[in-house]
Structure formats: structure tokens, C-alpha cells
Amino acid sequence: MPEDGNGIQSVQTALDILESIAFYGDGAGVTQIAERVRLTKGSVHRHLQTLVDRGYLAQNPATTRYHLGSKSRLLSRLSPELDLMRAADGPMRKLRDLLGQTVALTEMSPRGALVLSTLVGSSPIEIVVRLGSELSFHSSAQGKVLLAFAPPALQDRELRKPLHAFSSKTKTGRRELMAELEKIRRLGYASAAEEMLLGLNAIAVGIFNETQACIGAIAIVGSIQYVSAAPDKRSLAALKEAAQEISKSLSEPLGQRYVSSSPPAGAKTRNRCPVKA
């Protein structure tokens, strides 16, 4: 099989096809999928047939559109990362109802902050964060908070890469970003005002597991008019409380999870976002 710099090409293509179907949610036809993954319909069709045969995809005979199959659903149920989504559901809803802003849950991935779940807010401007999208470490609030509490080797690796400027306000200087990561560890939250898209901002706080590793982030996302670069005390306190409630749930024995809202005890300052109301 031919290989590229990131692995075996056929595997990359199969995963691209799976993601293009899973993260859009309403199924897709061959033409749509080919456009999304930028391949010919013939090539896409061969991969689709294999994925259908293996049960990872299924095809609706009435519409001919493809959607996730039983094997994909089984794998998702077996994944231990479902604990994070389950633990976050209640705190996310409470936060959204309290602040009225879109709330997004992300987890650490090799390329940034992977969006696992979103709840759309009630503000006049609706902000939608697409499930499955990966937000970069250096230009998103979620990515920055994950990087701030990551091991130094990971920080060094990511900040030595060429960093893309998504807008005129994206920070791409290594020294500037290192200083910002230190500030995030001190204040316990990250902001990325208009760094991904002009007019948009997010405020994120880290989520920590039972070993006090930062595995995810919860964020409020909205127009810079409603989610300012410097968050108000009420919003920041609510966001930190939600993050600590999720962290507490993940740090408890399985039988006690999803019922407690107090912050995790015994966390090291280096690996935990402190609450400062």
C-alpha cells in the first residue's frame, strides 16, 4: 500500500470518509462524500463498499445515503471516553441555562482540542461548533488550556511547529505563547479573542481526571460582544465550577460518579485550574 508522511494512505482515506459522515450527522451520498474528502467518486465508492461490508457504515436503500453502521455504534459505546461526555452533560446544561451562551466540551487529541459535545446558547447570535472538529493548540481557548497543563515535552513540540495565523489576531510567536501558557496556569482559564475567527471568542477551563492530568476543556463560545476577552466574574466562576464538577466526577470511583459537585482534592497547582471568583 502507498504511504504518505502521516501513515498508510488507504487508512487515511477510510478514516476521512468515516469522519465526513459521522460529523455531519444527516448521512451523505457518494458525491457529497467525494467533495468533502477531495477524491474521485470511484475511489470513494470502493472504500464505502468495504466499510459497509465490515459494518462500520450502512446505506439507506430509499435515499442511497450512507450513515454510521452498527459496528461504529458498538465501538462508541465501548469507549471509556464516554465517561467524560456523561460526566459533563449535567454541568454543561446548567452552565448554558445560567449564562445563555453556547457551551462546548473538548478533549485532548494529538492535533489539538477535539470537539465532543456542544449545547447552543440563547444569545441573539447563534454560534455552532461542529462536532468532530479539531481546534488548534495555539489559536483556540480550548487548545491553549490543554497545552498549558500538558507535559513540557508536548508544549515544546507543538510550539516548534510552524503556526498558522487564522486571523490578524492569532498569536504565532513561540516566546509570546509560552508567556501566555504561564498566565493560563496562573489564572486557571484561557481566552482566544478573535484568534480563530474575527468577532468570535471562547473562554475555556481545563478538566482533570483521577490522575490530575488535563484531559479536556469546557468552554463558553460566542460573539466578542457577549463573550469578552476578559470574562466577567460571574461567567468565569460558573465556568470554573462546571469544570470542577466534571473533574470531581471523573476522579471518583465508578459507583459514585455523576453525583458530586465539589472540586477534586489534592490536585497539584501545575496540573489543575484553580478557582478564583
N, C-alpha and C positions, 0 to 999 in steps of 0.2 A: 504494500500500500504506500502511496506517496505521503511524505511527511513535510510539514512546514515548521516554522520556528516554534509553534505552540503545541505541536503534537501531530498525531495522525489525522490527515485531512478529512477522511471519511467519518471519523468520530466527531470531529468539529462540526461537520455538516449536519449529522444526525442530531446533535445537541442544539444547534441553531434552529433546526426545524421544530424540535420539541418545544423550545422556548418561545418560538414565534407563535405557536398555537396556544400554549399554556397561559402566557402572559397577556393575551388579548381577550381571552375569556369567552368569546362567542363562536369559536370554531373558525375555520378558514378553508377556502378552496385552493387547488393547486396553483392557480395564477397568483393569488394573494401571497401565498407562502413563498413562491419563487421570487416575487418582488421584494419581500421582506429580507430574504437571505441572499438575494442578488445572485441567483443561479438560474440555469435554464429549467424549464418545466420538466423536461425529460429526466434530468439529473435528480430533481426534487421528487418526481414520481417514483423513481427506483427506491429512494430512501423511505418514502412514505409506505411503500408496499412492505418493506422489511419491518418497519415499526408497527404496522397493522398486524402482520403475521405473528410478531412477538407479543402483541397485546398492549404495547405502550401507546398506541393510537387506535382509534376506531373511526369508521366513516358512516355518516348518516346516509342511508340509501335514498332518502327522499330529496335531500339537498346536495348530496355528494361532498359536503363539507366535513373536514376532519376535526376531531376533538380528542381529548385525552382518553386513553383506554383504561381497562381495569388494572393492568399491571402498574401503570403510573400512579393510580389512586392508592393501590396497595402499598407501594413504596413510600408515598407521602404519609400514610397512616403509621408506618413502621418507624419513621424518622423520629429520633429523640428531640429534634429541634422543635417539634410541635409543642413541647413544654413551654418554650418562650412565647409562642403565639397565644397559647391558652392562658398562661400567666398574665399576659399583657391585655387581654380582652377587656376585663372589667376596668382597670385603671385608665385604659385608652378612652373608653366611653365616658367615664367620669370626667376626664380632662377635657374632652371635646365638648361635653354639655356645659362645663363650667366656663370655658373660655370662648367657645364658639368658633374656634379655629380648626383647620384640618390637622389631624394628628397622624403621624407616620411612625411605623415600627420598622427598624432595620437591624440586620445582624452583620457581623464581620464576614467578609468574603475575601478571597485573595486579591481582588481588584478594587475593593472599596466597601461601601455600605450597601448591602443587598436589601431592597425594599420587600418586606414580608407582608405587611398589612397597612391599610390606610382607612381612616374614617373622615369623610368630608365634613367640613365645618359649616356653619350657618352664616358666615360673613357674606356681604353682597357680592364679592368676587370669589367664585368657586375655584379652588386650587386642587388639582388632581395629580397625585404622584403615582405613576404607573407601577403596578406590582411587577416584581422581577427585574426592575431597572437597577443598575449598579451606580451609585453616586461616588464620585472620585474622592479619594482621601484628602486631597489638598484644597478642594474648592467647595465642599459641602459641609454644613454644620455637623451632620451625622458622621461623615468620614473623618472630620477633624477630631471629634471627641473620641472616636475609636482609635485613631492614630496617637492621640495624646496619651492614652493609657496603655498603648501597646508596648511590647519589649523594644528596647533601644535599637536592636538589630533591624527590626522591621521598619522603624522610623527612618533609620539611616538609608535602608534600601529604597524606600519609597521616595524620599526627598532627593535622592541622587538621580532619579529618573528625569527625563525631560517632562516638564509640567505644562500642560495645555492651559491657555488662557481662554476660558469660556465667555468672558465678558471683559470690559475695560477695567473692572474692579477685582478680577481674580488675582490673587497673590501667587507668584511663581518663584520668588526668591527663597533659597534654602535658609538663609540666616533669618529672614523675616518670619518664615513659617515655624522655625524652631522656637523663636521667641513667643509666637502665638500659642504653640503647644504648651509651653510652660505656663502661660497665662490661663489656658483652659484647665490645666491641672490645679491651678491655684483657686480659680473661681468656681470650678465644677460644672461649667457649661461651655458650649461653643455656639458661635453665630457666624453666618456667612452671608452678610447683607449684599445682595445683588451680584454675588460671585459666580453663581451658576447661570442666572438669568436676570437681566435688569428689571427692577421693580419687584423682585421676589426675595424673601428672606426665610430662614429657618433658625430656630433655636433648639439645640439638642443637648440631652443629658445622657450619660452612659448607664448601661445596665450591666450588672455584675453577677457572675454565677457563684456556686458554692466554693470555688477556689479563689474568688475575688478577681477573676480575670474579666476584663471588659469584653463582653461577647456581643453587645448590641447597643442600640440607642433608641430613645423615644424623642420625638421632636414635634413641635408645632410649626406649621408651614403656612405662609400667607403673603399677601401683598405687603410691601415695606410700609405701607400706610397703616396697617393693622398689626404687623409683627415687626417692630422696630429693631434696629441693630443692637441697641442697649435695652433689654427687656425690662418691663416694669416689674416691681417686686412681687405683685400678686401672681402674675403669669409664671415667673421663674420659680416661685415657691411651689406652685401647683405642679409644674413640670418635674421638679426635683422629687416631690412627694410621690408622684406617679412612678418615676424611675426607681425609687427606693422600695416601693410596694412590690414592683415586679422583681427586683433583685432579692428581696426578702423571700418571696415565694419560691424563687429558684434555688435559694440556699437552704431551704428546709427539706426534711425527709419527704418522700413522695406522698405519704399519707396525710401530711399536714399542709401541703401546698395549696395555694389559691384561696387561703382564708385569712392570712395575716397581712397587716399593712404597716408594721413598724420597720424601721431601717435595719439592714444587716449589721450584726455586731462584729467587732473585732477586725474590721477591714483596715488595711494599710492605707495611709494617705496617698501613696503613689498609685494605688490601684482602685480608688474609689472616689466618686464625685461627692464632695461634702455639701450639705445643705446649709445655705446662708440666706435666710429670708430677707 
